[in-house]
Amino acid sequence: MGFRLLPMISSAKHIYKLQSALTRNHSDVPKGHFAVYIGKTEKKRFVVPITYLNHPSFQKLLRQAEEEFGFHHSMGGLTIPCNVDAFVDVTSQLNT
């Protein structure tokens, strides 16, 4: 019976390694923040505070994303179809 457990333990270790590799990519997002991808062709990743969701100017960007992508984003995360400069302008106003 002990010999049958070895393949199961090996499989469990493999699954754990895969899971930790997948979650490691998302560990750079601090609590209270979320990642967004900005751009129409080449996407740049930004990590922004959740409090931005309450601001009308950020909600306008979210509506643009909804109109263009619906709720299916190819990057797996929230993608906003504007240029990086426009996004930086909006978020810099939210920081003040």
Residue pairs with C-beta under 8 A, 6 or more apart in sequence:
26 35
28 47
29 35
29 47
30 47
32 49
32 50
32 51
33 47
33 48
33 49
33 50
34 47
34 48
34 50
34 78
35 45
35 46
35 47
35 48
35 77
35 78
36 45
36 46
36 48
36 77
36 78
36 79
36 80
37 43
37 44
37 45
37 46
37 73
37 75
37 77
37 78
37 79
37 80
38 44
38 45
38 46
38 79
38 80
38 82
38 83
38 84
38 87
39 81
39 82
39 83
39 84
40 81
40 82
40 83
43 75
43 79
44 84
45 77
46 87
46 91
48 91
52 58
52 91
52 94
53 59
53 62
55 94
57 90
57 93
57 94
58 90
58 91
58 94
61 80
61 82
61 87
61 90
62 78
62 80
64 80
64 81
64 82
65 73
65 78
65 79
65 80
65 81
68 81
69 79
69 81
73 79
80 87
